[in-house]
Structure formats: structure tokens, C-alpha cells
Amino acid sequence: MDKNDNVQAPPATGESSVADTQSTAAATSTPATALATPGFLQNVQQRLESMGDDLDLGALLAGSLPAEVVRRVNALRNIQVEHHKIEANFFEEVHALECRYLSKYKPLYEKRLNIVKGAYEPTDAEAKCAFDEDEADEEAKKAAEAGEKSDEKKKDEEKAVGIPEFWLQVFKNSDALSELIKEHDEPVLKHLIDVRLAMQDDAQYKGFTIEFEFTSNEYFSNTILTKSYELRTGPDETEPLSYEGPEIIKSKGCEIQWNKGKNITIKMVKKRQKHKSRGTIRVVTKEVQTESFFNFFTPPTVPEDADADLEDNEELQSLAADFEIGHMLRDSIVPKAVLYYTGEAGDEDDGEFDEDEDDEDDDDDDEDEDPEEDEDEGHHHHHHGGGKGGHHHGGGGGKHGPPGGSQGKPKGGKHGSAGGANGAGQQPECKQQ
């Protein structure tokens, strides 16, 4: 029985349904007298906890409570559903508010972009942090004592344009993103000059898009890469009582237009194949997928089996990690990029990214011996480890909660407001997958 189905009262047969841990007298009592049994409700709670995911709430209550109490419990559950509907309206209004505030953030993010890429030089007043005056004075004294700057340092400062490798450093200072960045990703990410947000809020679609802007480079022809996330703000109709706030339900990447020979998400490996009958050996070259940050733009798909076990399903684990990274970019990394750059901020929910221990030895040998019939072997797909799929957002991404309501953060932790702006959108973007 589904845990959200109405609970049916037991037939009035008077047979026992009380747990074995109760006394003999209580075990043979009727449901009406069971309520008066010392420790009865505590025992029911223990049974609820022990049953876990196998919980059959209807059978448990029907076998433990009088019919009139079961009816009242069902009425309370229906009230809870109505509460969730009102709560969903609250979150929808918060999401709409965040969308409106993007216009206020936009000038700030545009100025940040111009400083990073060297298109704007901040004034002395803009570059002075009043809250760091004591520290700045101390640095000035040290500089004066050291005398004039060396000629080499002066030359370096003259060469520097904007803030070189700003976003690469931001990503490397995030535990979650640094795990995705491989050595061959860094030369490409040095061309990343902006990461911004666009929010969608209409009757048919609610969500957000993360836009990654790159300077012209030798690796791909795209100027902007995108990653979109779709939100569900209301309860799931099939499980309304499990509602915990807005959640990401789907993500969509884009097609990267790699230049010939520059696709860092794949590598060519040589395979030795032995003919079954003749015993001859030939060497073939195959294309296999390798680990890369840019696999982020080819997200995993939602598995058809919604009841699949997370621990046994790599697709679910990859999907959960993808959703979590999208949330972190939206709510923390993009709004507080400079604090990640300086190391003053870190991932708010490091606990959501468990370290995986791999006991298997790494195999760096690119030559394997395969049976000849395996020549058309499929590509290997990179998976991101992570938590549970269907990522929940408190207050549609903000640290908000309705009066007396849930902030909806059991899987997603704290959710700062989404401070992004659409920014410049004239450049050619990559195609959505």
C-alpha cells in the first residue's frame, strides 16, 4: 500500500496486533485498550523507525489503532497536504522575487566582469576596502620599508590584464568543483571570463540557466556554454506528503563545438585484438571518454526506474551530484565568486560530497587485449559521485521559510539567494542538448 493512501480501519475481530515486545496482557488487548497500554505509542514509533523504506503505514496504523483514531489520523494527513500546497505558493512567490532581483544584481556582475577581463580599471576609492584599513596600513608600512619594487615585479604588473585566471582559481577553491577539474582542463578554463545566471519563471517552466563565457581559444568555437536546471516548486502529485520544498528535477547541457583534435573529453587508445580462430593479433585505435570538467555539459539522464536504489545506481548518484553542483553554482559560487577566489568562502555543504575510496589500482596502460568481436565497444561515461537525486531548495534558493513551515533543506542544505544576471547575451551560444 502506498504510504499516502487512505488508511483502512481493521475489521472488528478483536485479534492482537500489538508488538511482541509488549506484555502478554497488552498483546491480547483490543485496539481501543491498546492506547492505554504503557509504552504503546513509543513502541509504534520504534516500529516505524525499524521499518524504514519498507514502511506500510496503512497496515501499521490499521493494525494498531482503533478505527475512529485511524479516521482522525487520515484527516490530519489531508490537512498536511493542504499545508504543503500553501507552502508551495510561498516558494513560488520567493522564486518570482528572486527573478525580479536579478535586474538589481546585473550592474554589479557586469562591473565584476569588466574588471576581471581588464575592460575597466577601478578607481582608488573603489579599490579601498574600509573594513580592511588596519591590514592595508600594515601592508603599506611593509612596502615602504622594503623600498621600491623590483624591476621584475613592475614588469609583471604591467603585463597583467584584469585578474588573470580568476574563474579557474574560484573553481579550484571549491572542493566540489576542484574534484571535477583535471590537469588537461586547466588550459581551457584559463579562457573562462564570466559565469552568470539567468532565471526562468513562467507557468510552463521554472528554473535557471548557468552561462559560462569564454574568450576566443583554440579548443572550441563556442563563446558561451550553458547548463539549465528545471525546478518543481509544488508537491509531487504521487507523493504529496513527502514535499520538502522546491527541487531540481532535470538538467540539460549543451553541445560543445570542439575544434579538430582538441576535444579533451575523449582520448584515443590502442587495443590489441586477437582473432579467435587464426590467433593473429591486430592493433586498433578506439575513442574512449575520459574524465573532464567539461563532461558537466553532458549531464546524466533521469533513470526510468524512479524506485531504483541510490547506492546501486550510478546514474542516480551522478544525477544527484550534478544537481548539487548546479545548486552550489547558483546559490554560492556565482554570487560570492571573489570570496572563493581569495579563499574567504568555501562550499557550504561539504558534507553532501562524500569522498569515494577506490581500492582498485589505476590502469594507465592504454593498450589492452580484447577479443575481436569487442571492436565496437561503447564509450565509457564519466560519473560524478554524490548524494541523493532530486535536489531540494529551501525557499526556491534562498534562506527563506514560511512562518511555521519547512525550509526544505534535508538534501540540499542552506540555500543562499540566487544572485545572478543574464549579462551580455549577444555572443553565439552552444546548442542545448
Summary of the structure (lengths in Angstrom):
residues: 433
radius of gyration: 28.6
end to end distance: 38.4
largest distance: 96.3
contacts: 1191
relative contact order: 0.14
helix: 41%
strand: 15%
